[in-house]
């Protein structure tokens, strides 16, 4: 998919961050857009900006953890736009807390959105991507889908799951000779609202966590979107975003399991 003109792109979590930047970038490239977010006002605002850029666009309120809603959404989008070429399962949330600290409700919440949302979106839209004859699926993992990090066990679990699910699906599409390419994205620190919208164990201060994240988030959503679309054009199976992503990707390959001790020591020093 080297040319996005006339393609129909579906983006979840399009109300802010990477999702919004992707929508605006694709609007400028002539794509038609189906944009969803759990916050309908955010989705509508992104859609309005894309419409100003000349794109055909429709916004939707969608909870990606609601399987029935996602299935209905896929049928609605395919009916309204006539086809679906590109799907970006971008919606995601964050949770900070150790395994001992987090509650069952918090764990169910993040798994339902970060992994369940990707599974729901993939299963719902895959038949439409196949039917298009020129489909591309993009699932957003994280650098925390490459290494484990203390206090991020639940987030790690969901992002590792997205990675495994997506890599297996890409192989299935190749074996079955389906006209669908598949990419898994691993962003490093991106300047988005994810830390401000995050949840945390009762012992954690979410404001402090957000301020700490701001210090390390060096890549803009616009740069991230551009990198993703370049990866789509190149049919890249693995898309790393930011210099920090390349560094983190190298850790387990260079140090093996020893990386865990290095990360634990760094985390301990940061806490101090």
Buried (B, 14 or more C-beta within 10 A) or exposed (E): BEEBEEBBBBBBBBBBBBBBBBBBBBBEBBBBBBBBBBBBEBBBBBBEBBBEBEBBBBBBBBBBBBBEBBBEBBEEBBEEBEBBBBBBBBBBBBBBBBEEBBEEEBBEBBBBBBBBBBBBBBEBBBBBBBEBEEBBBBBBBBBBBBBBBBBBBBBBBBBBBBBBBBBEBBEEBEEEEBEBBBBBBBBBBBBBBBBBBBBBBEEBEBEEBBEBBEEEBBBBBBBBBBBBBEBBEEEBBBBBBBEBBEEBBEBBEEEEEEBBEEBEEEBEEEEE
